[in-house]
Amino acid sequence: MPTLNDSVGSVGRGFAAFLTPPPEGTVRFTVGQPDFRTPDSVVEMAKAALDEGQHGYTRSQGSEEVCEAVANHLTKYGIETNSLDVVVSPGCKQALLYAMMSCLNPGDEVILFAPAWPSYDGMLKLIGAVPVHVPVNRSNYHPDMDAVRAAITSSTKAMIINSPNNPTGAVYFPAEVEELTKIAIDNDLWIFDDMIYSDLVYSDHKYLSPATLDGGFERTLTIGGWSKIWAMTGWRLGWITGPSEVMEAVKTCQASAASHVPTFLMGAGAKALALEEEPQAFFEEFKERREVFHALLEEIPGINAPKPEGAFYILADITETGMDDIEFATKALEEANVHLVPGSLMPGGEGLVRMSYGTSLEQIHEGCRRLKQWLEG
């Protein structure tokens, strides 16, 4: 048979092996999605669009309504963009891939803050770019600036910032985002700012966009979506915006790859961005879960984790148990009926496990009870 693309064999599938549904009765701390329903008004808007016959092709970058809604939403963070420079994509992942396809060439190196969400690594390898995993500070999972500077070479072309962060839960300090932006300016790098968790910040310092800083706008592509705070993971709606010249390339990628997102979802996407009550309720629920989950983990021998500042993940160090992370996650599933993600599935994540609190307080209490009983036994 003909040969495959040489790059595909080097691409992993991230957490896939640990995201398959476990046996019934297992407490599942693995999946990075809210356990809430999409707000009813958003669902009804999509249904109405179908009933009205919104079944055909439309504007490739997204309807004027939804692109204007995204541009207006971003002003909440001080990001000023023209709706003509917004593309609504089939999920945040696709938007990230468009950014990489538009700005990178084979052999270009991209700085990732390790441990990083594994899809970054896979997407970069698919297009022939080179992921460079720079370890973060283990005490709080914030960037190590000296390590970042040391990792930059003549081939470095971009960095990916994800704050609030998956898998660490870290929210970078404003001074850190400013310093990373200065590093990008000094080395003429692109910044891909993955802001998907921007509305899930529990610390006093909030999400800060590099696009709002001096010299940052012209090199920053801002990527986000509807999955998290609006509980719309399965809707596959994301956005990307940036300088007009780059967005023309992104539009070419969208037109060539996906045409556009489903027409009948665009009005619903705009509707979601106008909601206030439901996202706030989701936020308050996650905030409580974070407090409870972290407090319970502190009572479990061998598990150590900084308190997450954002998103809905706790990244815990389990090295004191004497197990590596794969062994820990495997035995936690087999012996305690608790499903976790081992950190070594990500470069720089060795000795760590990721736990999502996108689940109920009841499940959080039960899962921690099982882990404590297992480790003490």
N, C-alpha and C positions, 0 to 999 in steps of 0.2 A: 504494500500500500504506500501511497505518498507519505513523505515525512511531515511531522507537525512543526508548528512555530517553535523555534529554539527556546524562546523565552518562557513558554507556558510551563515547561517542566520545572522551572526554578521558583514557580509561584505556589505558595502554600494556600491553604483555605482558612487561615486564621483560627477562630474558635470553633469551627464547624463540627469537629469531632465531639466537642463537649456541649453542643447546643441541641443535639437530637433529644427528643422527649425521653426522660428517664422512666423507670418503672413507676406504676401508680403508687401514690403514697409518699413519693420522694419530695422533700422540700427543695425547690428549685431557685437557686441564687445566681443563675447563669445568664438569662436572657436580658439584653439591654433594651427593654421596652417597658413603658408604663403598663400597669394592669388595669388602667381605666378605659372606659368606652370613649370613643370620639364624641364630642359634644353633639347633642341631638340636632341643634340648629344647623350644624355643618352637614350632617348626614341628610337632613331634609332638603338642604340646598342642592346636594348632588342628585337626590331623587327627582326633585322638581326639574332640574336641567335635563334629565333623561326623558321625563314626561313631555317636556317642551320640544324635544327633538334635537337636542344638541349632540348629534351623533357623528358629525363629519369633521373633515380637516379644518384647522383654523391657523392663526398666526403662529409661526414656529417657536418664537421665544416665549409664548404665552400671551393670553389676551391682554389688552390694554388695562383692563380692570385689575387683574391679578398682579401684573408687573407694577402698576401704580401702588397697589396695596403693599407690596414688598418694599418698594422705595420709601413709602410713608412709614412702615414699621421700622425700618433701619434708622430713621431719624431719632428714634427712642434712644439709640446708643451714640448719637452724634455723627452717624455716617450719612453724608450727603451724596446721593446718587440720583441720576436721571432714570426714569422708568424705561427709557429707550436702551439703557445699559444694564437691564435686568433680564436674565434668562431663567425661566422656571423649567426645571429638569426632572427626569424620572428618579427622584430621590437625591439626597445629599451626596451619596457615593458617586453618582453619575456626574454631578457638578464638580466634584473633586477631580474626577478623571478628565473632564473637559479642561479644567485648569492646567493639569499636567500635559495634556495633548497640545494645548495652545502655547505653552511657555517653555517646554523642555524638548531636548533632542537626545537621541541615544548617547549614553556615556555621561550625561550631565548628572552631577551629584546633588542630592537633596538631604538637608539636615532634618532628622527626626529626633524628638526628645524621648528617649527610651526609659521605660517601656512605652511604646506607642501603639495605638489601635492598629492591629495587624493588616487591615485592608490598605493602609498607606503603602506598606512594603510591597504588597502584591500588585497594586496598581502601577507603582513606579517600575517594577520589573516587567510588567506586561508591555510597557512602551519603551523598554530598553534603558530607562534611567537607573541610577544607582542610589539606593537608600543608604544613608550614613547614620547609624544609630548612636546618638550621643547620650550617655547615661545621665539621668537627673540626680539630684541630691536625694539620697534614700530617706533622710529624716522627714522631709515634707513633700518630696516629689516635684520640687521646683527646679528650673533650669540651673545648670552649672555653667556660668558664663565663660569661665576659663576653658572648660572643656569644649564649649561651642566654638570659641575662637580657634582653639587648637585643631579642630576638625575641618576647618575651612581650607580648601585647596583651590588651585586655579580652575578646577573643574566644577566647583560648587556653584549651583545656579539658583537654588531656592531653599527656603525652610518652611516647615509646616507647623503652625501654632494651633494648638487645640486647648483652649482655656475658656470655661471649665473643661476638665480633661477626662477622657475615657482612655485608659482604665484607672487612673490614679485618684480622681476626685479633686485634684489640685486646681486652684484658681490663681493664676500668676498675678503677682503684685504689679501695680501700675509702673513702678520703677523698672521691673523686669521686662515688661512689654516695651517700655521706652528703650531699654538697653538692647533688646533683641532687634528692634526697629533700626537703631543706630548701627548695629552690626550689619544688618541687611543693606543699609545705605552705604556704609563704608566699603562693602564688598560687592555692591551692585547686584543684590539678590532679589528675587521675587519672594513675596510672603503669601502663602496660602493660609488664610485665617479661617479655620473650621470652628464656627461659632454655634454649632448645633445645640449646645447646652447653655447658651448665654442667659436664658431666663431662669436657670436653676443655680443660683449663687446664694449661699447661706452665710458667707463671711462678710465682714465690714467692707472689704474692698471688692468692687464689682468687676464685671467683664469690661475690658478696655480694648477697643479696636485699634490696630496699627494704622488703619486708614484715616484715623482722626488726628494722627500725630504729624508734626512737620516732616516732610519728605516721605511719609508713609503711603499716602493715597496713590501716588503714581506707580507704586510697586506692589500694592496689596490687592489680592482677589479675595473677596469676602464670600464665604460659602456657608449656607445654613439650610434650614428646612422645617417642615411641619411635624416631624416624627415624634419629638419628645414632649414638649410642654403642652401640645395639643392632642397627644395620644393618637397620632395618625401614622404609625409606622408602616402599616400595610397599604396606605394610600400612595406611597412612593412619589412624594412631592418634595422637591428641594429647590433652592435658588442659588444663583451666583451673580455677583456684580463686581465691577472694577473699572479701570480706565477704558475709555471708549475703544481705543485701538485693540486692546486685548479682547474686549467683548465682541468685536466683530469676528475674531477668530473663534471664540466660544460659540457664537451663533452658527458659524460654519460647521463646527463639530456637531451641534444639536441637529441641524438640518440634515446632515449626512448620516447621523447615527440613529436618531429617534423620532424625527419629524417634530413632535411635540408631545407633551403629556396629554392624557385623555381630556378631550374638550369639556366634558360634563363635570370634571373635577375643578376646573379653574375658578368658577364662581364660589364654590365651596371653600377653596383655598383662601380667596379674598375674605370671605365671611369669617373664617377662623382667625385671621389676623386682626379683625376688629373686636374680637371677644376680650373681655376683661375678667368676668366673674369666674368662668371655668378654669382658665390657666392659673389664676390666683389660688383657687381651691386645690388644684393639683400641686402647686408649689408648697402650700402649707402642709399637705399630706406628706410629701417627700421630706420636708424639713423635720417633721416629727419622727418619721421612720429613721432618718439619719441619726437623730439623738438616741433613739432607743437601740438601734442596731449597734452603734459604736459602744454604748455603755455596756451592752450585753457581751460584746466581744472582749472587752477589757477584763471580764470575769473569767475568761477561758484560758487555761494554762497553755503557753506555747504560741499564742496568737498575738501579734503586736501590729497595730496600725495607727498611723496618724489620723486625726479626725478629718474626714473629707470636707472640703470647702465648697464643693459644687457638684453638679451632675447627680447621678444616683448610684455611685459605686464606692466600695471600700476595697482598697488594695492592701492586703495584710501579709506581713512577713511571718512565715511559719517555720523558719529554720530552727527555732528552739525546740521543736518537736522531734528533731532528729531525722525527719523525713525530707526528701526533696519535694518540690511542688507537684510533680506528676504522681508520685506515690501518695502524697497527702490527698489530692483530689480523687484519685482512684479509690483509696480506702474510705474516704468520707462518703463516697457514693455507695460502696459495697457494704460497709459496716455501720454507717450512721444514717444512711438514706438521705444524704444532703448533697446536692449537686453544685459544684464549684468549677471555676475556670482556672487551670494552672497557668501561672505567669510565664513559664518558659516557652509557651507557644508564641511569645513575643521576645525578640532580642532585648536583653536587659531586665527581663522579668523573672529570672531564676530565683527560686526561694520564696516566691510570692504567689498568692492566689487572689483572684478577683471575685468579689461578691456584689451582686446587684440588689438594691432594695426597691426594685420595681415590682414589689410584691407586697402582700398585706402585712400588717403588724402581727396578725395571728401567725402567719408563716415565719416571720422574722423571729418571734419568740420561740416557736417550736424548733426551727432550724438551729438556733443558738443552744437551746436545751440539749438537742441531740449531739451537737458537736462537743459541748462541755462534758456530757456523760461519756461519750466515746473516748475523748482524750484523757479524762480522769480515770477511765477504766483500763 
